[in-house]
Amino acid sequence: MEFKNIAEMNKKLNSVDIKGKPYNTVNQRVLAFRELFPDGAISTELISNDNGVCIVKAYIYADAYRIVATGHAYEKESSTFINKTSYIENCETSAVGRALGFLGIGITESIATYEEVATAMQNQNKRSAADIRKAIVTKFNAIKAKGQDEADAAQDRVEKKRNVKLGDLNKMSDVNLLECIEDDMIEILGELNGK
């Protein structure tokens, strides 16, 4: 197999745009691999899975005996919505996508796959539970300083929307807090305060 064949295949792959750069999904890379290497194989190995953190290694075979690329991935259980139930599967998919990238499939812009970039961006944008608690309390205190009626209205609206008492924020687990409130509680408080 010559690289020019892979380069031609890369032109045919459907990509997804993230911030102006095209990224290929893992499934597009796998489909391209199957077409380019009909006798090839993909194999994965769970290197470790300790305390909700796994590492997977993927092997790409051009034929039954010849490894032409490998790739690793690392995932944490519950680090994303998908990883709450499928972090090992997600890790395996990422390892395969990276290994195919190292082979040259789907790397017009980056070795990273669409899934990897989207997950990284999601994690960068996610605030910690402590940051969310602090932002909510700060915003609520600013509203309260303007008057008790405004503060009561803000608290009522937030509690109705998310079925959570503001006074219980510190008692909630971080996971519960992140699931229940995220940014929209702060948005509600902002709306009530005229931003």
N, C-alpha and C positions, 0 to 999 in steps of 0.2 A: 504494500500500500504506500503510495506516495503522498506527501503532504498536500500536493496540489489537489488531490481528490478530496481530502478533508476540507481544504479551503473552499472548493466548489460547493461542497455540502453545506458549509457554514452559511453561504449566501442564501440557501434555500430555507434555513431555519426561521421559524416565527420567533420574534423576540418581544419582550415586554419593556416598555420605556420606564426608567426611573430617573427622574431629574435630568432628562435629556440624553441619557445613555441607554443603549439597548442591552438587555441581558436575556440570556436564554434560560428557559426552565430545564429542570433535570429531565423531564419526560421528552423534550425535544432532543436533548443530547443522547438519550438512550435510543430513541427512534433512529437518529442518524447513525449511531454506532451499529445497530442491527442491520442497517442497509449497507454500510461500508464494510462490515466484517461479519458476513453471514455465518462463518464458522467460529466466530468469537464467543467469548463468555464473560460474564460479570460475576464476581464472587465477593462476598463481604465477610469480615471477621469482627466479632465483638471483642475488642481488645480489653476493655474494662467496663464495669458497671458498679460503681461504689457510691453509696450515699446519694443516690439520685443524679449522678454524673456519669455519662457514658462516653466512650471513645470507640469509634468504628473505623476500620481500615477497609478500603475497597481495592480490589484487584481487577484489572482489565486485561483480558487475554485476547490476542489476535487469532489464536487457534487453541487447540486443546492443551498446549504445553508452554506457549510463549507469552509471558507477562510483558505488556507494553506500557503500562502505567499503573500507578497506585495513587491513592488519596486518603486522607484522614479527615475526620470530623469529630467535634466535641459538642455535646448538648447537655443542658441541665434540665432536670425534671421541673415542670411548672414555671420555667423561665418565659414561656409564651403560652398562649391559649392552647395551641396544638400540643405543646410539650406536657400539658397537664395529664394527658392520657397516652401520648404517642411519642415520647422523646427518643426512644430507641429507634423506632421506625424513621423518624425525622432525621436522626443522626445518620442512619444508614443511607438514606436518600442523599443527604449532603455529601457524604463520603464518595458515593458513586458519581455525583455531579462534578466534584473536584477531580476525581481520577480521570473522568472523560475529558475534563478541561485540560489536564496535563497531557493527555493524548493529542490535544489540539481541537477537539470537537466543541464548538460553541464558544470560542474564545475571541470573537471579533473585537471585543472591548475589554474583557476581563476573564480571569480564571473563575471568579465568583459567579455563582448562578443567581438567577432572579430571586430564588427562595432565600439564599444566604443574605443578599443585600437587603431584601425586604425585612427579614428578621432583625438584622443589625440595626436598621433604621428604627424599627419599632422599639427595640431595647434602648436605643439612644434617647428616644423621645419619651420613654416611660419614666415618670417621676417616682421616687421612692415613696413608701407609705408615710414616712416621717415628713417629707417635703409637702405631701398633700395635706396632712394634718396641720402643719404649720401654716400653709397658705389659707386653709379654710378658717382657722382660728384668727389669723391676722385680718382677713377680709371681714369676718363677722365682727371682730372688735372695732374695726373702722366704722362699720355700719352702726354698731351699738353707740359709738361716741356721738353720732349724729342725733340719736334719740331712741328711746325704748320702743316706741311704736314701730319704727322702721326695722329695728332688730327683731322684734317679735314676728313681724310679717315675713322677714327673710328666713327666720328659723322655721316658721310654719311651712313656707313653700318648699324649702329643702327637705324637711322631714316628710312631707306628703309625697314629693317626687321620688325619693329614694328609700322611704320607709326606714329611716335611721335617725336616731336622736343625736343632735350635735354634741350633747353632753356625754354620749357614749363613744365618741371617737377614740379616746385613749384606751377603751376596754376592748375594742375590736382588734382581731388579728390583722396583720398586714395584708394577708391574702384577701380576707373579707372586705377590708377597707378599699383595696384597689378594685375589687370586683364591684362594690356597691357605688362608689362615688366618682372616681376618676375626675376628669375635668368639668363635667357638667354641673357639679355642685358649686364649683367656683364661678362658673358662668351664670348660674342662677343668682348667686349672691351679687355678682357684678351687675346683672340686669336690674336687680332691685335697688342697687346703690347708684344706678345711672352710670356705671363704669367710670 
